[in-house]
Amino acid sequence: MKVPKAGAVAAVIALAATASGCGGDAPKEPLSIGIKFDQPGIGMREADGTFTGFDVDVATYIAKELGYKPNEIEFKQVYSSDRELLLQYNEVKFVAASYSINAKRQEKVDFAGPYFVAHQDLLVRADDGSITKGEDLNTKKLCSVTGSTSAENVKNNLAPKASVLELGGYSECLVALQDGLVDAMTTDNSILAGYSARKGNEGKFKLVGLRLSNENYGIGVKKGDNDLQRKINTALTKMVSDGSWDAAVKKNFGPANYKYEPAPQVTTGS
């Protein structure tokens, strides 16, 4: 039996409406989050394409509280030198990337948190006993990452004569340390602990155990986005209270026997 023309037209319209999502929920835009891809224990893109680390767990928890499922998250790689730019140009909604809160950065972005306290330390080769304090770096070669505040802190406050090599990522610094091109690498102890505990690195490196600075990690958001800042602060407070924060710390740092600080009080935006 032939379908009348009017019926055929109606069927086509109905089909088009279904295909375009009319009358149903439109697909949700993925939530873009900036993380590090090369920091074991903090933010790491694994060989199989999955993401691991404490910052990844924190970001996923925040996303859940904002109404996003894990498959609705798009992780984008950020470097220490471009975190502010990605926020300013709306490339990411927020940044969870071992992002220490300081006055200079707060001129360009806002922060939620803090959600973690780390301390700057030194990573050296396991058989090197020549570096026990910051001043020992005056006769040493130090590796740091471009855009990080760590090398600046060493040069200004501890070892002004230290020779500093700045590279694009922590993985590159670790290779330079392993190959003897530098004597130490410096950044937060949480990051260094992740590298020293990484499979294949066991027994090769050690943390000196210094507390050269206090680093309060915050979630970076675009300057002036007070609503998102408030929502993330609420999510972070809930993450601590329901036990998820402790679970994430133990999962990511436990194998390194890393002595971490308790969860800090959320103070930004208040």
Salt bridges, closest charged atoms under 4 A:
GLU46 OE1 - ARG198 NH2 2.89
ASP57 OD2 - LYS251 NZ 2.91
GLU65 OE2 - LYS64 NZ 2.72
GLU65 OE1 - LYS238 NZ 3.28
GLU72 OE1 - LYS28 NZ 3.67
GLU84 OE2 - ARG105 NE 3.96
GLU91 OE1 - LYS76 NZ 3.66
ASP110 OD1 - LYS223 NZ 3.27
ASP136 OD1 - LYS133 NZ 3.01
ASP183 OD1 - ARG125 NH2 3.86
ASP227 OD1 - ARG230 NH2 2.56
ASP227 OD2 - LYS231 NZ 3.26
GLU261 OE2 - HIS119 NE2 2.78
GLU261 OE2 - ARG211 NH1 3.11
